[in-house]
Amino acid sequence: MLKQDDPEWVLVTRTIARLRARIVAIVSGMVAGFGLFAATLWLVIKGGPNVGQNLGLLRAYYPGYSVTWGGSLLGLLYGALTGALLGWSVAGLYNFLARRRSDRP
């Protein structure tokens, strides 16, 4: 077991990276938003008799969302908000656990 004054322990605690929660939230929000936007547009352009029946189930969680041109813009907003919240939460949890781990003797 390493102690806090051991050189190896100091090296380990210095090398644990902390995530910037805002940056992770922005990036994951952009990826999720543009992903849902692109998926919706892909299905609209593809067309067919039953356009986006599976993706259309998201309207249960995202009021007003549909697999249409307008729905793609609303999906961009909903995806960005959901991705940002998830990214911020994951970064916050990681930082909490990393801080807790580095404080242990």
Chimera marker file (.cmm) of the C-alpha trace (Angstrom):
<marker_set name="trace">
<marker id="1" x="0.000" y="0.000" z="0.000" r="1" g="1" b="0" radius="0.5"/>
<marker id="2" x="1.377" y="3.378" z="-0.993" r="1" g="1" b="0" radius="0.5"/>
<marker id="3" x="1.516" y="6.201" z="1.504" r="1" g="1" b="0" radius="0.5"/>
<marker id="4" x="0.979" y="9.871" z="0.724" r="1" g="1" b="0" radius="0.5"/>
<marker id="5" x="4.656" y="10.743" z="1.102" r="1" g="1" b="0" radius="0.5"/>
<marker id="6" x="5.856" y="8.009" z="-1.273" r="1" g="1" b="0" radius="0.5"/>
<marker id="7" x="7.233" y="9.393" z="-4.558" r="1" g="1" b="0" radius="0.5"/>
<marker id="8" x="5.135" y="6.918" z="-6.526" r="1" g="1" b="0" radius="0.5"/>
<marker id="9" x="1.948" y="8.117" z="-4.820" r="1" g="1" b="0" radius="0.5"/>
<marker id="10" x="2.764" y="11.739" z="-5.605" r="1" g="1" b="0" radius="0.5"/>
<marker id="11" x="3.367" y="10.810" z="-9.242" r="1" g="1" b="0" radius="0.5"/>
<marker id="12" x="0.063" y="8.933" z="-9.477" r="1" g="1" b="0" radius="0.5"/>
<marker id="13" x="-1.957" y="11.769" z="-7.946" r="1" g="1" b="0" radius="0.5"/>
<marker id="14" x="-0.373" y="14.305" z="-10.298" r="1" g="1" b="0" radius="0.5"/>
<marker id="15" x="-1.053" y="12.248" z="-13.405" r="1" g="1" b="0" radius="0.5"/>
<marker id="16" x="-4.756" y="11.661" z="-12.774" r="1" g="1" b="0" radius="0.5"/>
<marker id="17" x="-6.401" y="13.910" z="-15.325" r="1" g="1" b="0" radius="0.5"/>
<marker id="18" x="-9.329" y="16.072" z="-14.354" r="1" g="1" b="0" radius="0.5"/>
<marker id="19" x="-12.011" y="16.607" z="-16.959" r="1" g="1" b="0" radius="0.5"/>
<marker id="20" x="-13.412" y="20.049" z="-17.661" r="1" g="1" b="0" radius="0.5"/>
<marker id="21" x="-17.123" y="19.438" z="-17.266" r="1" g="1" b="0" radius="0.5"/>
<marker id="22" x="-18.167" y="22.410" z="-19.423" r="1" g="1" b="0" radius="0.5"/>
<marker id="23" x="-16.026" y="21.308" z="-22.349" r="1" g="1" b="0" radius="0.5"/>
<marker id="24" x="-17.236" y="17.716" z="-22.104" r="1" g="1" b="0" radius="0.5"/>
<marker id="25" x="-20.839" y="18.982" z="-21.956" r="1" g="1" b="0" radius="0.5"/>
<marker id="26" x="-20.386" y="21.169" z="-25.036" r="1" g="1" b="0" radius="0.5"/>
<marker id="27" x="-18.716" y="18.452" z="-27.090" r="1" g="1" b="0" radius="0.5"/>
<marker id="28" x="-21.120" y="15.679" z="-26.128" r="1" g="1" b="0" radius="0.5"/>
<marker id="29" x="-24.070" y="18.020" z="-26.690" r="1" g="1" b="0" radius="0.5"/>
<marker id="30" x="-22.831" y="18.858" z="-30.174" r="1" g="1" b="0" radius="0.5"/>
<marker id="31" x="-22.248" y="15.197" z="-31.041" r="1" g="1" b="0" radius="0.5"/>
<marker id="32" x="-25.647" y="14.057" z="-29.741" r="1" g="1" b="0" radius="0.5"/>
<marker id="33" x="-27.504" y="16.991" z="-31.283" r="1" g="1" b="0" radius="0.5"/>
<marker id="34" x="-25.946" y="16.668" z="-34.708" r="1" g="1" b="0" radius="0.5"/>
<marker id="35" x="-26.298" y="12.885" z="-34.521" r="1" g="1" b="0" radius="0.5"/>
<marker id="36" x="-30.048" y="13.053" z="-33.972" r="1" g="1" b="0" radius="0.5"/>
<marker id="37" x="-30.335" y="15.825" z="-36.564" r="1" g="1" b="0" radius="0.5"/>
<marker id="38" x="-28.461" y="13.760" z="-39.175" r="1" g="1" b="0" radius="0.5"/>
<marker id="39" x="-30.365" y="10.558" z="-38.375" r="1" g="1" b="0" radius="0.5"/>
<marker id="40" x="-33.693" y="12.336" z="-38.738" r="1" g="1" b="0" radius="0.5"/>
<marker id="41" x="-32.720" y="13.996" z="-42.016" r="1" g="1" b="0" radius="0.5"/>
<marker id="42" x="-31.364" y="10.730" z="-43.365" r="1" g="1" b="0" radius="0.5"/>
<marker id="43" x="-34.701" y="9.035" z="-42.772" r="1" g="1" b="0" radius="0.5"/>
<marker id="44" x="-36.665" y="11.967" z="-44.216" r="1" g="1" b="0" radius="0.5"/>
<marker id="45" x="-34.573" y="11.984" z="-47.387" r="1" g="1" b="0" radius="0.5"/>
<marker id="46" x="-34.672" y="8.190" z="-47.661" r="1" g="1" b="0" radius="0.5"/>
<marker id="47" x="-38.471" y="8.235" z="-47.487" r="1" g="1" b="0" radius="0.5"/>
<marker id="48" x="-40.646" y="5.167" z="-47.749" r="1" g="1" b="0" radius="0.5"/>
<marker id="49" x="-44.009" y="3.959" z="-46.508" r="1" g="1" b="0" radius="0.5"/>
<marker id="50" x="-43.120" y="3.913" z="-42.798" r="1" g="1" b="0" radius="0.5"/>
<marker id="51" x="-40.526" y="6.651" z="-42.384" r="1" g="1" b="0" radius="0.5"/>
<marker id="52" x="-38.611" y="6.412" z="-39.127" r="1" g="1" b="0" radius="0.5"/>
<marker id="53" x="-41.066" y="4.358" z="-37.124" r="1" g="1" b="0" radius="0.5"/>
<marker id="54" x="-38.370" y="3.426" z="-34.584" r="1" g="1" b="0" radius="0.5"/>
<marker id="55" x="-36.805" y="6.883" z="-34.324" r="1" g="1" b="0" radius="0.5"/>
<marker id="56" x="-40.286" y="8.349" z="-34.071" r="1" g="1" b="0" radius="0.5"/>
<marker id="57" x="-40.665" y="6.640" z="-30.693" r="1" g="1" b="0" radius="0.5"/>
<marker id="58" x="-38.506" y="9.430" z="-29.261" r="1" g="1" b="0" radius="0.5"/>
<marker id="59" x="-41.617" y="11.621" z="-29.200" r="1" g="1" b="0" radius="0.5"/>
<marker id="60" x="-42.482" y="9.831" z="-25.942" r="1" g="1" b="0" radius="0.5"/>
<marker id="61" x="-39.462" y="11.557" z="-24.356" r="1" g="1" b="0" radius="0.5"/>
<marker id="62" x="-39.156" y="14.644" z="-26.556" r="1" g="1" b="0" radius="0.5"/>
<marker id="63" x="-42.541" y="16.394" z="-26.915" r="1" g="1" b="0" radius="0.5"/>
<marker id="64" x="-43.126" y="17.699" z="-30.429" r="1" g="1" b="0" radius="0.5"/>
<marker id="65" x="-40.376" y="15.622" z="-32.038" r="1" g="1" b="0" radius="0.5"/>
<marker id="66" x="-41.221" y="13.811" z="-35.259" r="1" g="1" b="0" radius="0.5"/>
<marker id="67" x="-39.308" y="12.403" z="-38.210" r="1" g="1" b="0" radius="0.5"/>
<marker id="68" x="-39.810" y="15.461" z="-40.438" r="1" g="1" b="0" radius="0.5"/>
<marker id="69" x="-37.769" y="18.454" z="-41.589" r="1" g="1" b="0" radius="0.5"/>
<marker id="70" x="-39.014" y="20.521" z="-38.655" r="1" g="1" b="0" radius="0.5"/>
<marker id="71" x="-38.563" y="17.598" z="-36.289" r="1" g="1" b="0" radius="0.5"/>
<marker id="72" x="-34.902" y="17.405" z="-37.265" r="1" g="1" b="0" radius="0.5"/>
<marker id="73" x="-34.355" y="20.937" z="-35.923" r="1" g="1" b="0" radius="0.5"/>
<marker id="74" x="-36.226" y="20.128" z="-32.721" r="1" g="1" b="0" radius="0.5"/>
<marker id="75" x="-34.202" y="16.902" z="-32.491" r="1" g="1" b="0" radius="0.5"/>
<marker id="76" x="-31.021" y="18.954" z="-32.788" r="1" g="1" b="0" radius="0.5"/>
<marker id="77" x="-32.085" y="20.982" z="-29.753" r="1" g="1" b="0" radius="0.5"/>
<marker id="78" x="-33.254" y="17.995" z="-27.718" r="1" g="1" b="0" radius="0.5"/>
<marker id="79" x="-30.180" y="15.954" z="-28.603" r="1" g="1" b="0" radius="0.5"/>
<marker id="80" x="-27.861" y="18.817" z="-27.674" r="1" g="1" b="0" radius="0.5"/>
<marker id="81" x="-29.556" y="19.295" z="-24.300" r="1" g="1" b="0" radius="0.5"/>
<marker id="82" x="-29.578" y="15.595" z="-23.504" r="1" g="1" b="0" radius="0.5"/>
<marker id="83" x="-25.976" y="15.107" z="-24.616" r="1" g="1" b="0" radius="0.5"/>
<marker id="84" x="-24.796" y="18.135" z="-22.650" r="1" g="1" b="0" radius="0.5"/>
<marker id="85" x="-26.510" y="16.951" z="-19.473" r="1" g="1" b="0" radius="0.5"/>
<marker id="86" x="-25.088" y="13.461" z="-19.826" r="1" g="1" b="0" radius="0.5"/>
<marker id="87" x="-21.596" y="14.729" z="-20.658" r="1" g="1" b="0" radius="0.5"/>
<marker id="88" x="-21.585" y="17.137" z="-17.722" r="1" g="1" b="0" radius="0.5"/>
<marker id="89" x="-22.812" y="14.389" z="-15.380" r="1" g="1" b="0" radius="0.5"/>
<marker id="90" x="-20.207" y="11.868" z="-16.524" r="1" g="1" b="0" radius="0.5"/>
<marker id="91" x="-17.375" y="14.420" z="-16.223" r="1" g="1" b="0" radius="0.5"/>
<marker id="92" x="-18.569" y="15.472" z="-12.779" r="1" g="1" b="0" radius="0.5"/>
<marker id="93" x="-18.771" y="11.874" z="-11.587" r="1" g="1" b="0" radius="0.5"/>
<marker id="94" x="-15.333" y="11.107" z="-13.009" r="1" g="1" b="0" radius="0.5"/>
<marker id="95" x="-13.811" y="14.152" z="-11.308" r="1" g="1" b="0" radius="0.5"/>
<marker id="96" x="-15.472" y="13.265" z="-8.018" r="1" g="1" b="0" radius="0.5"/>
<marker id="97" x="-14.144" y="9.707" z="-8.132" r="1" g="1" b="0" radius="0.5"/>
<marker id="98" x="-10.678" y="10.817" z="-9.269" r="1" g="1" b="0" radius="0.5"/>
<marker id="99" x="-10.488" y="13.388" z="-6.457" r="1" g="1" b="0" radius="0.5"/>
<marker id="100" x="-11.681" y="10.835" z="-3.939" r="1" g="1" b="0" radius="0.5"/>
<marker id="101" x="-9.172" y="8.273" z="-5.188" r="1" g="1" b="0" radius="0.5"/>
<marker id="102" x="-6.261" y="10.712" z="-5.100" r="1" g="1" b="0" radius="0.5"/>
<marker id="103" x="-7.068" y="11.794" z="-1.532" r="1" g="1" b="0" radius="0.5"/>
<marker id="104" x="-6.838" y="8.256" z="-0.170" r="1" g="1" b="0" radius="0.5"/>
<marker id="105" x="-3.573" y="7.303" z="1.527" r="1" g="1" b="0" radius="0.5"/>
<link id1="1" id2="2" r="1" g="1" b="0" radius="0.2"/>
<link id1="2" id2="3" r="1" g="1" b="0" radius="0.2"/>
<link id1="3" id2="4" r="1" g="1" b="0" radius="0.2"/>
<link id1="4" id2="5" r="1" g="1" b="0" radius="0.2"/>
<link id1="5" id2="6" r="1" g="1" b="0" radius="0.2"/>
<link id1="6" id2="7" r="1" g="1" b="0" radius="0.2"/>
<link id1="7" id2="8" r="1" g="1" b="0" radius="0.2"/>
<link id1="8" id2="9" r="1" g="1" b="0" radius="0.2"/>
<link id1="9" id2="10" r="1" g="1" b="0" radius="0.2"/>
<link id1="10" id2="11" r="1" g="1" b="0" radius="0.2"/>
<link id1="11" id2="12" r="1" g="1" b="0" radius="0.2"/>
<link id1="12" id2="13" r="1" g="1" b="0" radius="0.2"/>
<link id1="13" id2="14" r="1" g="1" b="0" radius="0.2"/>
<link id1="14" id2="15" r="1" g="1" b="0" radius="0.2"/>
<link id1="15" id2="16" r="1" g="1" b="0" radius="0.2"/>
<link id1="16" id2="17" r="1" g="1" b="0" radius="0.2"/>
<link id1="17" id2="18" r="1" g="1" b="0" radius="0.2"/>
<link id1="18" id2="19" r="1" g="1" b="0" radius="0.2"/>
<link id1="19" id2="20" r="1" g="1" b="0" radius="0.2"/>
<link id1="20" id2="21" r="1" g="1" b="0" radius="0.2"/>
<link id1="21" id2="22" r="1" g="1" b="0" radius="0.2"/>
<link id1="22" id2="23" r="1" g="1" b="0" radius="0.2"/>
<link id1="23" id2="24" r="1" g="1" b="0" radius="0.2"/>
<link id1="24" id2="25" r="1" g="1" b="0" radius="0.2"/>
<link id1="25" id2="26" r="1" g="1" b="0" radius="0.2"/>
<link id1="26" id2="27" r="1" g="1" b="0" radius="0.2"/>
<link id1="27" id2="28" r="1" g="1" b="0" radius="0.2"/>
<link id1="28" id2="29" r="1" g="1" b="0" radius="0.2"/>
<link id1="29" id2="30" r="1" g="1" b="0" radius="0.2"/>
<link id1="30" id2="31" r="1" g="1" b="0" radius="0.2"/>
<link id1="31" id2="32" r="1" g="1" b="0" radius="0.2"/>
<link id1="32" id2="33" r="1" g="1" b="0" radius="0.2"/>
<link id1="33" id2="34" r="1" g="1" b="0" radius="0.2"/>
<link id1="34" id2="35" r="1" g="1" b="0" radius="0.2"/>
<link id1="35" id2="36" r="1" g="1" b="0" radius="0.2"/>
<link id1="36" id2="37" r="1" g="1" b="0" radius="0.2"/>
<link id1="37" id2="38" r="1" g="1" b="0" radius="0.2"/>
<link id1="38" id2="39" r="1" g="1" b="0" radius="0.2"/>
<link id1="39" id2="40" r="1" g="1" b="0" radius="0.2"/>
<link id1="40" id2="41" r="1" g="1" b="0" radius="0.2"/>
<link id1="41" id2="42" r="1" g="1" b="0" radius="0.2"/>
<link id1="42" id2="43" r="1" g="1" b="0" radius="0.2"/>
<link id1="43" id2="44" r="1" g="1" b="0" radius="0.2"/>
<link id1="44" id2="45" r="1" g="1" b="0" radius="0.2"/>
<link id1="45" id2="46" r="1" g="1" b="0" radius="0.2"/>
<link id1="46" id2="47" r="1" g="1" b="0" radius="0.2"/>
<link id1="47" id2="48" r="1" g="1" b="0" radius="0.2"/>
<link id1="48" id2="49" r="1" g="1" b="0" radius="0.2"/>
<link id1="49" id2="50" r="1" g="1" b="0" radius="0.2"/>
<link id1="50" id2="51" r="1" g="1" b="0" radius="0.2"/>
<link id1="51" id2="52" r="1" g="1" b="0" radius="0.2"/>
<link id1="52" id2="53" r="1" g="1" b="0" radius="0.2"/>
<link id1="53" id2="54" r="1" g="1" b="0" radius="0.2"/>
<link id1="54" id2="55" r="1" g="1" b="0" radius="0.2"/>
<link id1="55" id2="56" r="1" g="1" b="0" radius="0.2"/>
<link id1="56" id2="57" r="1" g="1" b="0" radius="0.2"/>
<link id1="57" id2="58" r="1" g="1" b="0" radius="0.2"/>
<link id1="58" id2="59" r="1" g="1" b="0" radius="0.2"/>
<link id1="59" id2="60" r="1" g="1" b="0" radius="0.2"/>
<link id1="60" id2="61" r="1" g="1" b="0" radius="0.2"/>
<link id1="61" id2="62" r="1" g="1" b="0" radius="0.2"/>
<link id1="62" id2="63" r="1" g="1" b="0" radius="0.2"/>
<link id1="63" id2="64" r="1" g="1" b="0" radius="0.2"/>
<link id1="64" id2="65" r="1" g="1" b="0" radius="0.2"/>
<link id1="65" id2="66" r="1" g="1" b="0" radius="0.2"/>
<link id1="66" id2="67" r="1" g="1" b="0" radius="0.2"/>
<link id1="67" id2="68" r="1" g="1" b="0" radius="0.2"/>
<link id1="68" id2="69" r="1" g="1" b="0" radius="0.2"/>
<link id1="69" id2="70" r="1" g="1" b="0" radius="0.2"/>
<link id1="70" id2="71" r="1" g="1" b="0" radius="0.2"/>
<link id1="71" id2="72" r="1" g="1" b="0" radius="0.2"/>
<link id1="72" id2="73" r="1" g="1" b="0" radius="0.2"/>
<link id1="73" id2="74" r="1" g="1" b="0" radius="0.2"/>
<link id1="74" id2="75" r="1" g="1" b="0" radius="0.2"/>
<link id1="75" id2="76" r="1" g="1" b="0" radius="0.2"/>
<link id1="76" id2="77" r="1" g="1" b="0" radius="0.2"/>
<link id1="77" id2="78" r="1" g="1" b="0" radius="0.2"/>
<link id1="78" id2="79" r="1" g="1" b="0" radius="0.2"/>
<link id1="79" id2="80" r="1" g="1" b="0" radius="0.2"/>
<link id1="80" id2="81" r="1" g="1" b="0" radius="0.2"/>
<link id1="81" id2="82" r="1" g="1" b="0" radius="0.2"/>
<link id1="82" id2="83" r="1" g="1" b="0" radius="0.2"/>
<link id1="83" id2="84" r="1" g="1" b="0" radius="0.2"/>
<link id1="84" id2="85" r="1" g="1" b="0" radius="0.2"/>
<link id1="85" id2="86" r="1" g="1" b="0" radius="0.2"/>
<link id1="86" id2="87" r="1" g="1" b="0" radius="0.2"/>
<link id1="87" id2="88" r="1" g="1" b="0" radius="0.2"/>
<link id1="88" id2="89" r="1" g="1" b="0" radius="0.2"/>
<link id1="89" id2="90" r="1" g="1" b="0" radius="0.2"/>
<link id1="90" id2="91" r="1" g="1" b="0" radius="0.2"/>
<link id1="91" id2="92" r="1" g="1" b="0" radius="0.2"/>
<link id1="92" id2="93" r="1" g="1" b="0" radius="0.2"/>
<link id1="93" id2="94" r="1" g="1" b="0" radius="0.2"/>
<link id1="94" id2="95" r="1" g="1" b="0" radius="0.2"/>
<link id1="95" id2="96" r="1" g="1" b="0" radius="0.2"/>
<link id1="96" id2="97" r="1" g="1" b="0" radius="0.2"/>
<link id1="97" id2="98" r="1" g="1" b="0" radius="0.2"/>
<link id1="98" id2="99" r="1" g="1" b="0" radius="0.2"/>
<link id1="99" id2="100" r="1" g="1" b="0" radius="0.2"/>
<link id1="100" id2="101" r="1" g="1" b="0" radius="0.2"/>
<link id1="101" id2="102" r="1" g="1" b="0" radius="0.2"/>
<link id1="102" id2="103" r="1" g="1" b="0" radius="0.2"/>
<link id1="103" id2="104" r="1" g="1" b="0" radius="0.2"/>
<link id1="104" id2="105" r="1" g="1" b="0" radius="0.2"/>
</marker_set>
